[in-house]
Amino acid sequence: MDALFILKKIIGNFLMPLTVIIVIIVVGLPMLGRKKRRQTTGIFLIILATTLLAAFSYGFIVNALVTPLERRYPPLLNPEQHPQAGDIKYVVVLGGGSLPEGKIPLSNRLTPESLARLLEGLNVYRRLQGTKLILSGGTLSRDIPPESDALAKVALAMGAREEDLIQEAQSLDTPDQARLIAASIGRAPFVLVTSAIHMPRSMLLFRKQGLDPIPAPTDYLAVPQSSLHPGIFFPGAVHLRKAEAAFHEYLGLIVAYLK
């Protein structure tokens, strides 16, 4: 197990909105029973934590964070009409998480992010005849099959041809995926499929490897509503998850630019 990778994940999780809010509350609560000056600081921290929790629970606020990332690259709606369509050799799907094998349906082995990415990858693969489908994702433990294995099994169940599947089973994160895929396919034209919020960082990392992917974003989080509905006036836990994803990507972009 890669200790540096684990440390990076721990530090990243400490910077996520919900973790920061809980830390502020934990620091602020004991101050409420202390001297007046500390009470004032404690009250301020509790108000700050409550304000942040409320802000990140409303869709219109979180969508303002998500939308700039998701609109960076337009969806690839007609891959067969792309100027490079005849030259594309590969469709690369970046894994977004999986679960170990067990007494659960095959489709449940993939997180919603991974399943959405795979569905879009299969769509592009079927519309670009003669392409290979590269499924990328490793594992932290030798006792657990790599994520690419779950992606491949679901792809086969959905009609992909086994001879068209290529597994990249060593990567632990997006920089790994970019480096390993670049070493595998060289400069061959390819379509890159990942979540729309993850696409800016993915494109940056692949371009740093000298590649120029054709982006095919999917799994959009900030989808415009066609009309007003009561839900927009209430907070929701789903928006906290979106805020976490946005913070993760902004932090990842900062690190990627600095490297």
PAZAPA-4460 file (N, C-alpha, C; in steps of 0.05 Angstrom, whole numbers, plus 32768, in hexadecimal, padded with zeros to 4 digits):
% residues 259
    n_x    n_y    n_z   ca_x   ca_y   ca_z    c_x    c_y    c_z   seq   type   mol
   8011   7FE8   8000   8000   8000   8000   8012   8019   8000     1      M     A
   800B   802C   7FEF   801B   8045   7FEC   8015   8058   8003     2      D     A
   8028   805C   8016   8024   806D   802D   8020   808A   8025     3      A     A
   802F   8093   8010   802D   80AF   8008   8011   80B4   7FFC     4      L     A
   8006   80A0   7FEE   7FEB   80A2   7FE3   7FD6   80A5   7FF9     5      F     A
   7FD9   8093   800E   7FC7   8094   8025   7FC8   80AF   8033     6      I     A
   7FE1   80B9   8037   7FE4   80D3   8044   7FD7   80E9   8035     7      L     A
   7FDA   80E8   801A   7FCE   80FD   8009   7FB0   80FC   800C     8      K     A
   7FA4   80E4   800D   7F87   80E2   800F   7F7E   80EC   802B     9      K     A
   7F8D   80E6   8040   7F86   80EF   805A   7F86   810E   805C    10      I     A
   7F9B   811A   8051   7F9D   8137   8051   7F86   8144   8041    11      I     A
   7F81   8138   8029   7F6B   8141   8018   7F50   8140   8026    12      G     A
   7F4B   812A   8035   7F31   8128   8043   7F2F   813C   8059    13      N     A
   7F45   8143   8066   7F44   8157   807B   7F3C   8173   8070    14      F     A
   7F40   8177   8056   7F3A   8191   804A   7F1E   8192   803D    15      L     A
   7F0F   817C   803F   7EF4   817B   8034   7EE1   818B   8045    16      M     A
   7ECC   8197   8039   7EBA   81A9   8047   7EAE   819E   8061    17      P     A
   7EA4   8186   8061   7E97   817B   8078   7EAB   8177   808F    18      L     A
   7EC3   816D   8088   7ED7   816A   809D   7EDF   8184   80A9    19      T     A
   7EE3   8199   8099   7EE9   81B4   80A3   7ED4   81BE   80B5    20      V     A
   7EBA   81BA   80AD   7EA4   81C3   80BE   7EA3   81B5   80D9    21      I     A
   7EA8   819B   80D9   7EA8   818C   80F2   7EBF   8195   8104    22      I     A
   7ED6   8199   80F8   7EED   81A2   8108   7EE7   81BD   8115    23      V     A
   7EDA   81D0   8106   7ED3   81EA   8111   7EC0   81E7   8128    24      I     A
   7EAC   81D5   8126   7E99   81D0   813B   7EA7   81C5   8154    25      I     A
   7EB9   81B1   814F   7EC7   81A4   8166   7ED8   81B8   8175    26      V     A
   7EE4   81CA   8166   7EF5   81DF   8173   7EE4   81F4   8181    27      V     A
   7ECD   81FB   8175   7EBD   8210   817F   7EAC   8209   8197    28      G     A
   7EA1   81F0   8198   7E8F   81E9   81AE   7E9B   81EB   81CA    29      L     A
   7EB4   81E1   81CF   7EBF   81E3   81EA   7EC3   8200   81F3    30      P     A
   7EC5   8213   81E0   7ECA   822F   81E7   7EB1   823C   81F2    31      M     A
   7E9A   8230   81ED   7E81   823D   81F6   7E7E   823F   8214    32      L     A
   7E8C   822D   8222   7E8A   822D   823F   7EA1   823A   824D    33      G     A
   7EB2   8248   823E   7ECA   8254   8249   7EC5   8272   824E    34      R     A
   7EDB   8281   8251   7EDA   829E   8256   7ECD   82AC   823E    35      K     A
   7EC4   82C4   8244   7EB4   82D3   8230   7EC2   82D5   8215    36      K     A
   7EDC   82DB   8216   7EEB   82DE   81FD   7EEA   82C5   81EC    37      R     A
   7EEE   82AE   81FB   7EEE   8294   81ED   7ED1   828D   81E4    38      R     A
   7EBE   8295   81F4   7EA2   8290   81ED   7E9C   829E   81D2    39      Q     A
   7EA5   82B7   81CF   7EA1   82C6   81B7   7EAD   82B7   819F    40      T     A
   7EC6   82AD   81A3   7ED3   829E   818D   7EC3   8285   8187    41      T     A
   7EBA   8277   819C   7EAB   825E   8198   7E91   8263   8189    42      G     A
   7E82   8278   8191   7E69   827F   8183   7E6F   8285   8165    43      I     A
   7E85   8294   8160   7E8C   829B   8145   7E91   8281   8135    44      F     A
   7EA0   826E   8141   7EA6   8255   8133   7E8D   8245   812D    45      L     A
   7E7B   8243   8140   7E62   8234   813C   7E51   8241   8126    46      I     A
   7E50   825C   8126   7E41   826A   8111   7E4E   8265   80F6    47      I     A
   7E69   8266   80F6   7E78   8261   80DD   7E72   8245   80D2    48      L     A
   7E74   8231   80E4   7E6F   8216   80DC   7E53   8212   80D1    49      A     A
   7E3F   821E   80DF   7E23   821C   80D7   7E1F   8229   80BB    50      T     A
   7E2C   8240   80B7   7E29   824E   809E   7E35   823E   8087    51      T     A
   7E4D   8232   808C   7E59   8222   8077   7E49   8209   8071    52      L     A
   7E3E   81FC   8086   7E2E   81E5   8082   7E15   81EB   8071    53      L     A
   7E08   8202   8078   7DF1   820A   8069   7DF8   8211   804C    54      A     A
   7E0E   8220   8048   7E16   8228   802D   7E1B   8210   801B    55      A     A
   7E2A   81FC   8026   7E31   81E5   8015   7E1A   81D0   8014    56      F     A
   7E03   81D7   801F   7DEC   81C5   801D   7DD8   81CF   8009    57      S     A
   7DDD   81E6   7FFD   7DCB   81F1   7FE9   7DD6   81EF   7FCD    58      Y     A
   7DC6   81E5   7FBB   7DCF   81DF   7FA0   7DD9   81F7   7F91    59      G     A
   7DCB   820E   7F93   7DD3   8225   7F83   7DEF   822F   7F8B    60      F     A
   7DF7   822C   7FA4   7E11   8234   7FAD   7E26   8220   7FA4    61      I     A
   7E21   8206   7FA8   7E34   81F2   7FA0   7E38   81F1   7F82    62      V     A
   7E22   81F4   7F73   7E24   81F4   7F56   7E36   820A   7F4B    63      N     A
   7E38   8220   7F5A   7E4A   8235   7F52   7E67   822C   7F54    64      A     A
   7E6D   8219   7F65   7E88   820E   7F67   7E8C   81F9   7F51    65      L     A
   7E77   81E9   7F4D   7E7A   81D2   7F3B   7E7A   81DA   7F1D    66      V     A
   7E68   81ED   7F16   7E64   81F3   7EFA   7E7D   81FC   7EEB    67      T     A
   7E8E   820D   7EF6   7EA7   8214   7EE7   7EB8   81FC   7EDF    68      P     A
   7EB8   81E8   7EF0   7EC8   81D0   7EE9   7EB9   81BF   7ED4    69      L     A
   7E9F   81BC   7ED7   7E91   81AB   7EC5   7E8C   81B7   7EA9    70      E     A
   7E8E   81D1   7EA7   7E8A   81DE   7E8D   7EA4   81E2   7E7E    71      R     A
   7EBA   81DA   7E89   7ED4   81DF   7E7C   7ED5   81D0   7E61    72      R     A
   7ECA   81B8   7E60   7ECA   81A8   7E47   7EAE   819F   7E41    73      Y     A
   7EA4   81A4   7E28   7E89   819C   7E21   7E87   817D   7E1E    74      P     A
   7E6F   8172   7E21   7E6C   8155   7E1D   7E71   814D   7E00    75      P     A
   7E7A   8135   7DFC   7E7F   812A   7DE1   7E66   811C   7DD8    76      L     A
   7E52   812C   7DCE   7E38   8121   7DC7   7E38   8110   7DAE    77      L     A
   7E49   8117   7D9B   7E4A   8108   7D81   7E67   8100   7D7B    78      N     A
   7E72   80ED   7D89   7E8E   80E6   7D85   7E95   80DE   7D69    79      P     A
   7E82   80D2   7D5B   7E88   80C9   7D3F   7E8B   80E1   7D2D    80      E     A
   7E83   80F9   7D35   7E86   8111   7D24   7E9E   8121   7D2C    81      Q     A
   7EAD   8118   7D3F   7EC5   8127   7D47   7EDA   8127   7D31    82      H     A
   7EE8   813D   7D2C   7EFC   813E   7D16   7F10   8127   7D17    83      P     A
   7F17   811D   7D2F   7F2A   8107   7D31   7F1E   80EC   7D33    84      Q     A
   7F04   80EA   7D2E   7EF5   80D1   7D33   7F02   80B9   7D25    85      A     A
   7F0C   80BD   7D0D   7F18   80A6   7CFE   7F32   809D   7D09    86      G     A
   7F3F   80AE   7D19   7F5A   80A8   7D23   7F5A   809E   7D40    87      D     A
   7F43   80A0   7D4E   7F42   8099   7D6A   7F45   807B   7D6D    88      I     A
   7F58   8073   7D7E   7F5E   8057   7D83   7F53   804C   7D9E    89      K     A
   7F50   805F   7DB1   7F49   8056   7DCC   7F34   8068   7DD8    90      Y     A
   7F24   805C   7DEA   7F12   806B   7DFB   7F1A   8064   7E18    91      V     A
   7F24   8078   7E26   7F2F   8074   7E41   7F1A   807C   7E56    92      V     A
   7F13   8069   7E68   7F00   806E   7E7D   7F10   806F   7E98    93      V     A
   7F0F   8085   7EA6   7F1D   8087   7EC0   7F09   807E   7ED6    94      L     A
   7F12   806A   7EE5   7F01   8060   7EFB   7EFC   8075   7F10    95      G     A
   7EE4   8073   7F1C   7EDC   8086   7F31   7ED5   8079   7F4B    96      G     A
   7EDF   805F   7F4E   7ED9   8051   7F67   7ECA   8037   7F63    97      G     A
   7ED1   8023   7F73   7EC3   800A   7F71   7EC3   7FFC   7F8D    98      S     A
   7EB3   7FE7   7F8F   7EB1   7FD8   7FA8   7EBB   7FBC   7FA3    99      L     A
   7EC5   7FAF   7FB8   7ECF   7F93   7FB5   7EB9   7F81   7FAD   100      P     A
   7EC0   7F6A   7FA1   7EAD   7F56   7F9A   7E9F   7F4B   7FB3   101      E     A
   7E86   7F45   7FB1   7E77   7F3A   7FC8   7E5B   7F33   7FBF   102      G     A
   7E49   7F30   7FD2   7E2E   7F28   7FCB   7E1D   7F41   7FC4   103      K     A
   7E26   7F4E   7FAF   7E18   7F66   7FA5   7E17   7F63   7F87   104      I     A
   7E03   7F70   7F7A   7E02   7F6F   7F5D   7E1B   7F7B   7F50   105      P     A
   7E21   7F72   7F38   7E39   7F7B   7F2B   7E39   7F99   7F28   106      L     A
   7E22   7FA5   7F21   7E20   7FC2   7F1D   7E27   7FD1   7F36   107      S     A
   7E22   7FC5   7F4E   7E28   7FD2   7F67   7E46   7FD3   7F6E   108      N     A
   7E56   7FC5   7F5E   7E73   7FC5   7F63   7E7F   7FE0   7F5B   109      R     A
   7E70   7FEF   7F4A   7E7A   8009   7F41   7E6B   801F   7F50   110      L     A
   7E7A   8034   7F58   7E6D   804C   7F63   7E5D   8059   7F4D   111      T     A
   7E4A   806B   7F54   7E3A   8079   7F40   7E4C   8088   7F2C   112      P     A
   7E63   8093   7F36   7E75   80A1   7F24   7E81   808E   7F0F   113      E     A
   7E8B   8077   7F19   7E97   8064   7F07   7E83   8059   7EF2   114      S     A
   7E6B   8054   7EFC   7E56   8049   7EEA   7E4F   805D   7ED4   115      L     A
   7E4C   8076   7EDC   7E46   808B   7EC8   7E5D   808E   7EB3   116      A     A
   7E76   808D   7EBD   7E8D   808F   7EAB   7E8E   8077   7E98   117      R     A
   7E88   805F   7EA2   7E89   8047   7E91   7E73   8048   7E7C   118      L     A
   7E5B   8050   7E84   7E45   8052   7E71   7E4C   8065   7E5A   119      L     A
   7E58   807C   7E60   7E60   808F   7E4B   7E76   8083   7E3B   120      E     A
   7E89   8076   7E48   7E9F   8069   7E39   7E95   8055   7E25   121      G     A
   7E82   8044   7E2E   7E76   8030   7E1C   7E67   803D   7E05   122      L     A
   7E5A   8053   7E0A   7E4B   8062   7DF5   7E5F   806B   7DE0   123      N     A
   7E75   8078   7DE8   7E89   8082   7DD5   7E96   806B   7DC7   124      V     A
   7E9D   8056   7DD5   7EAA   803E   7DC9   7E99   8031   7DB4   125      Y     A
   7E7F   802F   7DB8   7E6D   8023   7DA4   7E6A   8035   7D8C   126      R     A
   7E6C   804F   7D90   7E67   8061   7D79   7E81   8066   7D69   127      R     A
   7E97   805F   7D74   7EB1   8062   7D66   7EBB   8045   7D60   128      L     A
   7EB3   803B   7D49   7EBA   8020   7D42   7ED8   801B   7D41   129      Q     A
   7EE0   8004   7D4B   7EFD   7FFD   7D4A   7F0D   8007   7D61   130      G     A
   7F01   8014   7D75   7F10   801E   7D8C   7F12   8009   7DA2   131      T     A
   7F26   800D   7DB3   7F2A   7FFC   7DCB   7F21   800C   7DE3   132      K     A
   7F17   7FFE   7DF8   7F0E   800B   7E10   7F22   8006   7E26   133      L     A
   7F2F   801B   7E2F   7F43   8019   7E45   7F35   8020   7E5F   134      I     A
   7F35   800D   7E72   7F28   8011   7E8C   7F3E   8014   7EA1   135      L     A
   7F3E   802B   7EAF   7F54   8031   7EC0   7F4C   8033   7EDD   136      S     A
   7F5C   8025   7EEE   7F57   8027   7F0B   7F64   800F   7F19   137      G     A
   7F74   8015   7F2D   7F82   7FFF   7F3B   7F76   7FFA   7F56   138      G     A
   7F86   7FF1   7F69   7F7C   7FEA   7F84   7F92   7FEF   7F98   139      T     A
   7F8A   7FF5   7FB1   7F9E   7FF9   7FC6   7FA7   7FDF   7FD3   140      L     A
   7F97   7FC9   7FCF   7F9D   7FB0   7FDC   7F9F   7F99   7FC8   141      S     A
   7FB2   7F88   7FCD   7FB5   7F70   7FBB   7F9D   7F5D   7FBE   142      R     A
   7F8F   7F5F   7FD4   7F79   7F4D   7FDA   7F5F   7F56   7FCC   143      D     A
   7F5F   7F6F   7FC1   7F47   7F7A   7FB4   7F4D   7F7D   7F97   144      I     A
   7F3B   7F73   7F85   7F40   7F77   7F68   7F41   7F94   7F61   145      P     A
   7F50   7F9B   7F4D   7F52   7FB7   7F44   7F37   7FC1   7F3A   146      P     A
   7F34   7FDB   7F3B   7F1B   7FE8   7F31   7F17   7FE1   7F13   147      E     A
   7F2C   7FDF   7F04   7F29   7FD9   7EE7   7F1B   7FBE   7EE3   148      S     A
   7F1E   7FAC   7EF6   7F12   7F92   7EF4   7EF3   7F95   7EF6   149      D     A
   7EEA   7FA5   7F09   7ECD   7FA9   7F0B   7EC2   7FB7   7EF2   150      A     A
   7ED1   7FCB   7EE9   7EC9   7FD9   7ED0   7EC7   7FC6   7EB9   151      L     A
   7EDA   7FB4   7EB6   7EDA   7FA1   7EA0   7EC3   7F8E   7EA1   152      A     A
   7EBD   7F84   7EB9   7EA7   7F71   7EBC   7E8C   7F7E   7EB5   153      K     A
   7E88   7F97   7EBE   7E6F   7FA5   7EB8   7E6E   7FAB   7E9A   154      V     A
   7E85   7FB3   7E8E   7E86   7FB8   7E71   7E7E   7FA0   7E61   155      A     A
   7E89   7F89   7E69   7E83   7F70   7E5B   7E65   7F69   7E5E   156      L     A
   7E5A   7F6D   7E76   7E3E   7F68   7E7A   7E2C   7F7A   7E69   157      A     A
   7E37   7F91   7E62   7E27   7FA4   7E52   7E2E   7FA3   7E34   158      M     A
   7E3C   7F8D   7E2C   7E3F   7F88   7E10   7E59   7F8F   7E03   159      G     A
   7E6C   7F99   7E12   7E87   7F9E   7E07   7E95   7F84   7E00   160      A     A
   7EA5   7F85   7DEB   7EB4   7F6D   7DE3   7ECD   7F6A   7DF4   161      R     A
   7ED2   7F52   7DFD   7EE9   7F4E   7E0F   7F03   7F56   7E02   162      E     A
   7F05   7F50   7DE8   7F1E   7F56   7DD9   7F23   7F74   7DD6   163      E     A
   7F0E   7F85   7DDC   7F11   7FA2   7DD9   7F17   7FAF   7DF4   164      D     A
   7F19   7F9F   7E09   7F1D   7FAB   7E24   7F3B   7FA9   7E2C   165      L     A
   7F45   7FBF   7E36   7F60   7FC1   7E40   7F5F   7FCB   7E5D   166      I     A
   7F6A   7FBD   7E70   7F69   7FC5   7E8C   7F84   7FD3   7E93   167      Q     A
   7F81   7FEA   7EA0   7F98   7FF7   7EAD   7F93   7FF4   7ECB   168      E     A
   7FA1   7FE1   7ED8   7F9A   7FD9   7EF3   7FAE   7FE1   7F08   169      A     A
   7FC0   7FF4   7F01   7FD5   7FFC   7F14   7FD1   8017   7F22   170      Q     A
   7FC1   8028   7F16   7FBF   8044   7F1F   7FAF   8046   7F39   171      S     A
   7FB7   8059   7F4A   7FA9   805F   7F63   7F9B   807A   7F62   172      L     A
   7FA3   808B   7F4F   7F96   80A6   7F4D   7F99   80B0   7F30   173      D     A
   7F8F   80C8   7F2C   7F8F   80D3   7F10   7FAB   80D7   7F05   174      T     A
   7FBE   80E2   7F15   7FDA   80E4   7F0A   7FE5   80C9   7F01   175      P     A
   7FE0   80B5   7F11   7FE8   809A   7F09   7FDC   8091   7EEE   176      D     A
   7FC2   8096   7EEC   7FB3   808F   7ED4   7FBF   809C   7EBB   177      Q     A
   7FC4   80B6   7EBE   7FCF   80C5   7EA7   7FEB   80BA   7E9F   178      A     A
   7FFB   80B5   7EB3   8017   80AB   7EAE   8016   808F   7EA1   179      R     A
   8007   807D   7EAC   8006   8061   7EA3   7FF9   805F   7E88   180      L     A
   7FE4   806E   7E83   7FD7   806C   7E69   7FE8   8079   7E54   181      I     A
   7FF6   808E   7E5A   8009   809A   7E47   801E   8086   7E3F   182      A     A
   8028   8077   7E52   803D   8063   7E4C   8032   804D   7E3C   183      A     A
   8018   8048   7E3E   800C   8031   7E30   8004   8037   7E13   184      S     A
   7FF9   804F   7E0E   7FEE   8054   7DF4   7FFE   8068   7DE3   185      I     A
   8012   8074   7DF0   8023   8087   7DE1   8012   809F   7DD8   186      G     A
   8015   80A7   7DBF   8007   80C0   7DB5   7FEE   80B9   7DA5   187      R     A
   7FE4   80A1   7DA7   7FCC   809A   7D98   7FB4   80AB   7DA1   188      A     A
   7FA4   80B5   7D8E   7F8C   80C5   7D95   7F79   80B4   7DA6   189      P     A
   7F6D   80C1   7DBB   7F5A   80B2   7DCC   7F46   80C5   7DD8   190      F     A
   7F30   80B9   7DE0   7F1B   80C8   7DEE   7F1E   80C3   7E0C   191      V     A
   7F1C   80D8   7E1C   7F1F   80D5   7E39   7F04   80D9   7E46   192      L     A
   7EFA   80C5   7E55   7EE0   80C6   7E62   7EE4   80C7   7E80   193      V     A
   7ED9   80DB   7E8C   7ED8   80DD   7EA9   7EC2   80F0   7EB1   194      T     A
   7EBD   80F3   7ECB   7EA9   8106   7ED4   7EAF   8122   7ECC   195      S     A
   7E9B   8132   7EC6   7E9F   814D   7EBC   7EAF   815E   7ED0   196      A     A
   7EAA   815B   7EE9   7EB8   816A   7EFD   7ED5   8162   7EFF   197      I     A
   7EDB   814A   7EF7   7EF7   813F   7EF9   7F06   8144   7EDF   198      H     A
   7EF8   814C   7ECA   7F05   814E   7EAF   7F1B   8163   7EAE   199      M     A
   7F18   817C   7EB9   7F2E   818F   7EB8   7F48   8185   7EC3   200      P     A
   7F47   8178   7EDA   7F5F   816E   7EE6   7F6A   8157   7ED6   201      R     A
   7F59   8146   7ECC   7F62   812F   7EBB   7F70   8139   7EA2   202      S     A
   7F64   814C   7E95   7F70   8156   7E7C   7F8B   8163   7E81   203      M     A
   7F8D   8172   7E97   7FA7   817E   7E9F   7FBC   8169   7EA3   204      L     A
   7FB5   8154   7EB2   7FC9   813F   7EB8   7FD1   812F   7E9F   205      L     A
   7FBE   8129   7E8E   7FC4   811B   7E75   7FD5   812C   7E62   206      F     A
   7FCF   8146   7E61   7FDF   8157   7E50   7FFB   815B   7E5A   207      R     A
   7FFE   8159   7E75   8019   815A   7E80   802A   8141   7E78   208      K     A
   801C   812C   7E70   8029   8114   7E66   802E   8115   7E48   209      Q     A
   8028   812C   7E3B   802C   8130   7E1F   8015   8125   7E0E   210      G     A
   7FFE   811F   7E1A   7FE7   8115   7E0B   7FD2   812B   7E07   211      L     A
   7FC1   8127   7DF3   7FAC   813B   7DED   7F91   812C   7DEB   212      D     A
   7F85   8125   7E01   7F6C   8115   7E00   7F55   8125   7DF4   213      P     A
   7F42   8116   7DEA   7F28   8121   7DE1   7F15   811E   7DF9   214      I     A
   7F0D   8133   7E07   7EFE   8130   7E1F   7EE1   8128   7E1A   215      P     A
   7ED7   8115   7E2A   7EBB   810D   7E29   7EB0   810C   7E46   216      A     A
   7EAA   8124   7E51   7EA1   8125   7E6C   7E85   811A   7E70   217      P     A
   7E80   810F   7E88   7E66   8104   7E8E   7E61   8107   7EAC   218      T     A
   7E4C   80FB   7EB7   7E47   80FC   7ED4   7E45   8118   7EDE   219      D     A
   7E35   8129   7ED1   7E33   8145   7ED9   7E24   8148   7EF4   220      Y     A
   7E2F   8159   7F05   7E23   815E   7F20   7E11   8177   7F20   221      L     A
   7E19   818B   7F11   7E0A   81A5   7F10   7DF9   81A5   7EF7   222      A     A
   7DE2   8198   7EF8   7DD1   8196   7EE0   7DBB   81AC   7EE3   223      V     A
   7DB9   81BE   7ECF   7DA5   81D4   7ED1   7D89   81C8   7ED4   224      P     A
   7D79   81D5   7EE5   7D5D   81CD   7EE8   7D4B   81DD   7ED4   225      Q     A
   7D39   81CF   7EC7   7D28   81DC   7EB4   7D13   81EE   7EC1   226      S     A
   7D0C   81E9   7EDA   7CF8   81F9   7EE7   7CFD   81F9   7F06   227      S     A
   7CF1   820C   7F13   7CF3   820D   7F30   7CE5   81F6   7F3D   228      L     A
   7CF0   81EB   7F53   7CE3   81D6   7F62   7CE9   81DB   7F7F   229      H     A
   7CD8   81D0   7F91   7CDB   81D6   7FAE   7CF6   81CF   7FB9   230      P     A
   7D03   81BA   7FAE   7D1D   81B1   7FB9   7D33   81C6   7FB9   231      G     A
   7D32   81D9   7FA8   7D47   81ED   7FA6   7D48   8200   7FBF   232      I     A
   7D32   8200   7FCE   7D30   8212   7FE5   7D39   8204   7FFE   233      F     A
   7D42   81EB   7FFC   7D49   81DB   8014   7D66   81D1   8011   234      F     A
   7D74   81CF   8027   7D8F   81C3   8026   7D8D   81A5   8021   235      P     A
   7DA2   8199   8016   7DA3   817C   8011   7DBF   8171   8014   236      G     A
   7DC0   8159   801E   7DDA   814C   8022   7DE8   8147   8008   237      A     A
   7DDA   8143   7FF2   7DE6   813E   7FD8   7DF8   8156   7FD0   238      V     A
   7DF1   816E   7FD9   7E01   8185   7FD1   7E1C   8186   7FE1   239      H     A
   7E1C   817B   7FF9   7E35   8178   8007   7E48   8166   7FF8   240      L     A
   7E3D   8151   7FEC   7E4E   813F   7FDC   7E59   814D   7FC4   241      R     A
   7E49   815E   7FB7   7E53   816D   7FA0   7E69   8181   7FA9   242      K     A
   7E65   818E   7FC0   7E79   81A1   7FC9   7E93   8192   7FCF   243      A     A
   7E91   817A   7FDA   7EAA   816A   7FDF   7EB8   8164   7FC5   244      E     A
   7EA9   815C   7FB0   7EB5   8156   7F96   7EC2   816F   7F8A   245      A     A
   7EB5   8186   7F8D   7EC1   819F   7F82   7EDA   81A6   7F90   246      A     A
   7EDB   81A5   7FAB   7EF3   81AB   7FBB   7F09   8197   7FB3   247      F     A
   7F02   817E   7FB0   7F16   816A   7FA9   7F23   8171   7F8E   248      H     A
   7F13   8179   7F7B   7F1E   8180   7F60   7F2E   819A   7F60   249      E     A
   7F25   81AE   7F6E   7F34   81C7   7F70   7F4F   81C3   7F7D   250      Y     A
   7F4F   81B3   7F93   7F69   81AD   7FA0   7F7B   819D   7F8D   251      L     A
   7F6F   8189   7F7F   7F7E   8179   7F6C   7F8A   8189   7F56   252      G     A
   7F7B   819D   7F4C   7F85   81AF   7F37   7F9D   81BF   7F41   253      L     A
   7F9B   81C9   7F59   7FB1   81D9   7F64   7FCA   81C8   7F66   254      I     A
   7FC7   81B0   7F70   7FDF   819D   7F72   7FE9   8197   7F57   255      V     A
   7FD8   8191   7F43   7FE0   818B   7F28   7FEF   81A2   7F1B   256      A     A
   7FE6   81BA   7F1F   7FF3   81D1   7F13   800F   81D6   7F20   257      Y     A
   8012   81D0   7F3A   802A   81D5   7F48   8040   81C0   7F41   258      L     A
   8038   81A8   7F39   804B   8193   7F33   805A   8198   7F19   259      K     A
***
